[in-house]
Amino acid sequence: MRTWLRADARLPAAATALGISLPGARKRLTRAEDALGRSLLTAPSAKYELWLAMRALGSL
C-alpha cells in the first residue's frame, strides 16, 4: 500500500515500482481491501484516509 500511495494511487506505476505485473498489484490491493474491510480501488475509496493516516504516522 505504501508504494501504491507513493505512486499517487496509480496501479500501473505501483506495479512498475514493485517489479510485478499489473494483475499482481491489483490482487495485492484487493487482499488489502479485504483485510481493511474498505475499498481502495473503487469508489467510495478509503485511499485518502489511508494516505492521511500513514502521513500522520510518518510512514510515507
N, CA, C and O of each residue as an XYZ file, in Angstrom:
240
protein
N       0.811     -1.172      0.000
C       0.000      0.000      0.000
C       0.864      1.248      0.000
O       0.505      2.239     -0.638
N       1.977      1.229      0.688
C       2.835      2.411      0.699
C       3.299      2.763     -0.712
O       3.255      3.925     -1.117
N       3.737      1.767     -1.444
C       4.208      2.007     -2.810
C       3.083      2.540     -3.676
O       3.298      3.447     -4.480
N       1.902      1.998     -3.528
C       0.737      2.440     -4.282
C       0.402      3.890     -3.945
O       0.121      4.686     -4.841
N       0.430      4.239     -2.663
C       0.155      5.611     -2.258
C       1.254      6.561     -2.732
O       0.971      7.685     -3.147
N       2.514      6.107     -2.672
C       3.616      6.942     -3.157
C       3.516      7.177     -4.658
O       4.023      8.174     -5.172
N       2.863      6.259     -5.358
C       2.651      6.384     -6.806
C       1.354      7.132     -7.098
O       0.784      6.991     -8.180
N       0.893      7.919     -6.147
C      -0.349      8.695     -6.285
C      -1.547      7.804     -6.567
O      -2.437      8.175     -7.333
N      -1.570      6.644     -5.956
C      -2.661      5.673     -6.084
C      -2.866      5.237     -7.530
O      -3.983      4.919     -7.939
N      -1.782      5.227     -8.299
C      -1.837      4.748     -9.690
C      -1.284      3.331     -9.717
O      -0.112      3.100     -9.423
N      -2.127      2.411    -10.066
C      -1.771      0.996    -10.034
C      -0.638      0.647    -11.001
O       0.272     -0.081    -10.604
N      -0.643      1.129    -12.254
C       0.477      0.790    -13.141
C       1.827      1.264    -12.613
O       2.819      0.542    -12.709
N       1.868      2.465    -12.059
C       3.124      2.980    -11.512
C       3.570      2.171    -10.301
O       4.762      1.912    -10.130
N       2.634      1.778     -9.472
C       2.966      0.967     -8.296
C       3.494     -0.405     -8.715
O       4.465     -0.901     -8.143
N       2.862     -1.006     -9.701
C       3.309     -2.319    -10.187
C       4.731     -2.222    -10.728
O       5.561     -3.092    -10.462
N       5.011     -1.169    -11.483
C       6.359     -0.974    -12.024
C       7.365     -0.786    -10.898
O       8.442     -1.381    -10.924
N       7.027      0.027     -9.920
C       7.937      0.279     -8.795
C       8.228     -0.996     -8.011
O       9.331     -1.179     -7.496
N       7.237     -1.871     -7.926
C       7.415     -3.125     -7.187
C       8.029     -4.229     -8.043
O       8.469     -5.255     -7.523
N       8.057     -4.012     -9.361
C       8.603     -5.025    -10.263
C       7.683     -6.219    -10.423
O       8.140     -7.345    -10.619
N       6.370     -5.965    -10.338
C       5.387     -7.042    -10.503
C       4.406     -6.655    -11.604
O       4.383     -5.510    -12.055
N       3.607     -7.613    -12.028
C       2.626     -7.355    -13.073
C       1.468     -6.523    -12.539
O       1.232     -6.464    -11.332
N       0.755     -5.885    -13.450
C      -0.411     -5.101    -13.068
C      -1.466     -5.972    -12.384
O      -1.996     -5.568    -11.349
N      -1.795     -7.166    -12.929
C      -2.750     -8.025    -12.217
C      -2.244     -8.441    -10.830
O      -3.033     -8.584     -9.896
N      -0.935     -8.633    -10.702
C      -0.366     -8.987     -9.403
C      -0.532     -7.864     -8.388
O      -0.844     -8.112     -7.223
N      -0.324     -6.631     -8.833
C      -0.505     -5.480     -7.943
C      -1.969     -5.327     -7.562
O      -2.293     -5.052     -6.407
N      -2.851     -5.508     -8.539
C      -4.290     -5.407     -8.261
C      -4.716     -6.476     -7.243
O      -5.511     -6.205     -6.343
N      -4.182     -7.674     -7.396
C      -4.524     -8.765     -6.471
C      -4.077     -8.424     -5.052
O      -4.803     -8.685     -4.093
N      -2.899     -7.849     -4.918
C      -2.399     -7.483     -3.593
C      -3.248     -6.387     -2.956
O      -3.529     -6.436     -1.759
N      -3.656     -5.401     -3.749
C      -4.514     -4.352     -3.203
C      -5.899     -4.889     -2.852
O      -6.523     -4.432     -1.894
N      -6.375     -5.853     -3.625
C      -7.664     -6.479     -3.311
C      -7.576     -7.215     -1.977
O      -8.518     -7.178     -1.186
N      -6.465     -7.874     -1.725
C      -6.264     -8.536     -0.429
C      -6.195     -7.517      0.703
O      -6.706     -7.761      1.795
N      -5.566     -6.381      0.441
C      -5.512     -5.319      1.455
C      -6.917     -4.785      1.729
O      -7.265     -4.509      2.877
N      -7.720     -4.641      0.680
C      -9.112     -4.205      0.858
C      -9.859     -5.171      1.763
O     -10.585     -4.757      2.667
N      -9.676     -6.461      1.513
C     -10.341     -7.477      2.340
C      -9.900     -7.370      3.799
O     -10.723     -7.467      4.709
N      -8.605     -7.172      4.017
C      -8.086     -7.069      5.380
C      -8.595     -5.813      6.082
O      -8.895     -5.839      7.276
N      -8.691     -4.716      5.335
C      -9.149     -3.452      5.912
C     -10.667     -3.366      6.015
O     -11.206     -2.620      6.832
N     -11.341     -4.138      5.176
C     -12.792     -4.029      5.128
C     -13.237     -2.728      4.483
O     -14.345     -2.251      4.728
N     -12.369     -2.156      3.656
C     -12.635     -0.874      2.990
C     -12.198     -0.965      1.540
O     -11.303     -1.739      1.199
N     -12.830     -0.173      0.690
C     -12.487     -0.123     -0.724
C     -11.284      0.778     -0.946
O     -11.190      1.855     -0.356
N     -10.366      0.337     -1.796
C      -9.232      1.158     -2.198
C      -9.256      1.436     -3.696
O      -8.818      2.496     -4.144
N      -9.769      0.482     -4.467
C      -9.721      0.593     -5.910
C     -11.014      1.106     -6.541
O     -11.003      1.528     -7.697
N     -12.115      1.080     -5.814
C     -13.386      1.544     -6.365
C     -14.004      2.570     -5.426
O     -13.737      2.576     -4.225
N     -14.825      3.425     -5.990
C     -15.482      4.463     -5.183
C     -16.619      3.867     -4.367
O     -17.256      2.928     -4.844
N     -16.906      4.345     -3.190
C     -16.103      5.318     -2.454
C     -14.839      4.651     -1.922
O     -14.873      3.523     -1.428
N     -13.752      5.353     -2.030
C     -12.448      4.798     -1.683
C     -11.946      5.349     -0.356
O     -12.230      6.489      0.011
N     -11.201      4.525      0.347
C     -10.593      4.924      1.615
C      -9.148      5.369      1.421
O      -8.423      5.553      2.400
N      -8.716      5.545      0.162
C      -7.303      5.836     -0.084
C      -6.860      7.150      0.544
O      -5.729      7.246      1.018
N      -7.720      8.164      0.560
C      -7.319      9.442      1.164
C      -7.195      9.319      2.673
O      -6.283      9.895      3.268
N      -8.090      8.585      3.294
C      -7.997      8.361      4.740
C      -6.728      7.582      5.070
O      -6.039      7.893      6.041
N      -6.427      6.588      4.273
C      -5.227      5.781      4.477
C      -3.973      6.631      4.282
O      -3.023      6.527      5.057
N      -3.972      7.470      3.249
C      -2.826      8.339      2.987
C      -2.606      9.287      4.162
O      -1.478      9.459      4.624
N      -3.678      9.895      4.641
C      -3.551     10.816      5.777
C      -3.055     10.106      7.024
O      -2.219     10.645      7.750
N      -3.551      8.917      7.283
C      -3.121      8.163      8.462
C      -1.650      7.792      8.363
O      -0.920      7.900      9.348
N      -1.207      7.359      7.194
C       0.192      6.972      7.032
C       1.115      8.196      7.101
O       2.227      8.101      7.621
N       0.661      9.342      6.582
C       1.446     10.579      6.694
C       1.575     10.992      8.168
O       2.644     11.406      8.614
N       0.486     10.874      8.904
C       0.492     11.242     10.317
C       1.453     10.364     11.117
O       2.069     10.822     12.079
N       1.573      9.108     10.715
C       2.466      8.184     11.404
C       3.898      8.265     10.900
O       4.794      7.628     11.454
N       4.112      9.046      9.852
C       5.454      9.159      9.284
C       5.846      7.970      8.435
O       7.033      7.736      8.208
N       4.862      7.211      7.958
C       5.129      6.028      7.156
C       5.262      6.339      5.664
O       5.636      5.461      4.887
N       4.969      7.547      5.262
C       5.095      7.930      3.856
C       6.110      9.033      3.706
O       6.360      9.496      2.593
